[in-house]
Amino acid sequence: MLSEIYEKDNPKQSLEYLKIAIDSKESLYDAEKVNAIQSITFNEEERQRTIESAKIMYRNKTRQYSLMSGIGIFLLLTLILYKNNRQKLKAKLKLKTHTVN
């Protein structure tokens, strides 16, 4: 360090270089701290985005399964009603043929 070189010959100059070195170290550590905080903040924001994305995907899947279940139930009811209607038509047709004879 420059402060050690000038310590014997010029203590005043040595003190100035020592102050400059201390200030440089502090600003370097401050920059590292800022970078570390920014990195932590970015990672947390990324984690929050991932969680939100997972929630949206879950909601979409739930909606999709609900819609498919609803369509399935609707088709099942339609099939039951259609079969019931066909049986009634056949019964009416049999009655009609019996009453004609």
C-alpha positions in Angstrom: 0.0 0.0 0.0 1.1 3.5 -0.7 0.5 4.6 2.8 3.1 2.2 4.1 5.7 3.5 1.6 5.1 7.1 2.6 4.7 6.4 6.3 8.4 7.0 7.1 9.2 9.9 4.8 5.9 11.8 4.7 3.3 10.8 7.4 0.8 13.4 6.1 0.9 11.9 2.6 0.7 8.5 4.1 -2.5 9.4 6.0 -4.1 10.8 2.8 -3.3 7.5 0.9 -4.7 5.5 3.9 -7.9 7.5 3.8 -8.2 7.0 0.0 -7.7 3.2 0.5 -10.3 3.0 3.3 -12.8 5.0 1.2 -12.1 2.7 -1.8 -12.7 -0.4 0.2 -15.9 1.0 1.7 -17.3 1.9 -1.7 -16.3 -1.5 -3.1 -18.0 -3.3 -0.2 -21.0 -1.0 -0.5 -21.2 -1.9 -4.2 -21.0 -5.6 -3.3 -23.8 -5.1 -0.8 -26.0 -3.3 -3.3 -25.4 -6.1 -5.8 -26.2 -8.8 -3.2 -29.4 -7.0 -2.2 -30.4 -6.6 -5.9 -29.7 -10.3 -6.5 -31.8 -11.3 -3.4 -34.6 -9.0 -4.5 -34.5 -10.4 -8.1 -34.5 -14.0 -6.9 -37.5 -13.2 -4.6 -39.4 -11.5 -7.4 -38.7 -14.5 -9.7 -39.9 -16.9 -7.0 -43.1 -14.9 -6.6 -43.7 -14.9 -10.4 -43.2 -18.7 -10.4 -45.7 -19.1 -7.6 -48.2 -16.9 -9.4 -47.7 -18.8 -12.6 -48.3 -22.1 -10.8 -51.5 -20.7 -9.3 -52.8 -19.6 -12.7 -52.0 -23.0 -14.2 -53.8 -24.7 -11.3 -56.9 -22.5 -11.8 -56.9 -23.2 -15.5 -56.7 -26.9 -15.1 -59.5 -26.8 -12.5 -61.7 -24.8 -14.9 -60.9 -27.2 -17.7 -61.7 -30.3 -15.6 -65.0 -28.6 -14.4 -66.0 -27.8 -17.9 -65.2 -31.3 -19.1 -67.2 -32.8 -16.2 -70.1 -30.5 -17.0 -70.1 -31.5 -20.6 -69.9 -35.2 -19.6 -72.9 -34.9 -17.3 -74.8 -33.0 -20.0 -74.1 -35.7 -22.5 -75.1 -38.4 -20.1 -78.4 -36.7 -19.3 -79.0 -36.2 -23.0 -78.4 -39.9 -23.6 -80.8 -40.9 -20.8 -83.5 -38.5 -22.0 -83.1 -39.7 -25.6 -83.3 -43.4 -24.6 -86.4 -42.6 -22.4 -88.0 -40.7 -25.2 -87.4 -43.6 -27.7 -89.0 -46.1 -25.2 -92.0 -43.9 -24.9 -92.4 -43.6 -28.7 -92.1 -47.4 -29.0 -94.7 -47.9 -26.3 -97.1 -45.4 -28.0 -96.5 -47.1 -31.3 -97.4 -50.5 -29.7 -100.5 -49.1 -28.2 -101.5 -47.6 -31.5 -101.1 -50.9 -33.3 -103.0 -52.8 -30.6 -105.9 -50.3 -30.7 -106.1 -50.5 -34.5 -106.3 -54.3 -34.4 
